[in-house]
Amino acid sequence: MTNVVVQLSPALQGTLTSRAGIYAYALGFYGSSSYLQPVTMVNNGVLQSGGAYTLSLPESFSAGKVYFLIQSVQPGAGNPTTGPNPGGQSLLDYIGYFSKAGPAQSTINWTSALPTNYDYRFDSIELTLNGASGTSDVANLTSVNSFGLPMQLSTTYSTGPAESRGYENSGAELFAQFNAISHGAVANVVGIRRGAISGNMSLSAQAARSIG
């Protein structure tokens, strides 16, 4: 079994915690309709599990994506993890974790994340696993259609030192550079509008994304 260990940086922990109404999740999809159970990383502004989380991938996982989502709801709106509320519908409910049909990966996208819709921040990594041989297991950052979080990937090989890949610039620097790219009247960078982190940049469209 392969484990994906997620660690929130001290900077992100500082942004998301000790503020009511903030929630963060890690979840994944693989195959045609299979999915991983979500892991709550921040629950109503409270950091869970010390900032380190493990997603155990089943043996049937050969290729898929792991998503990281951040939602900020209006303080006092209530816990959004069980259904709709005045501060914004729960992301887990919207994605379909509480439905009979189950969650749908297609619900996580640029349009649904806009402040005028579900107002959330997300990014993801892609994983391909090739069984016991492990000769061509790969993972990559997927800021193709949009950029949401500065992330770093690392792995430790049984025959050599650890390797890591990430971004050279901070998230703030990247958002500033993306914002300088003109798309006419259509915003290239959007920010969260609800709750304690209102005003924080959430998503930037990339070259592969048509936004207007």
Secondary structure, DSSP 8 states (H G I E B T S, - for coil): -EEEEEE--HHHHHHHSSSTTEEEEEEEEETTTEE---EEEEETTEE-GGGEEEEEE-TT-SEEEEEEEEEE--TTS--GGGS--TT---HHHHHTTTSTT---GGG-SHHHHSTTTT-EEEEEEEEE--GGG-TT-EEEE-TTSEE----EEEEE-TTS-EEEEE-SS-HHHHHHHHHTS--TTS-SEEE--SSTTTT-EEEEE-TT----
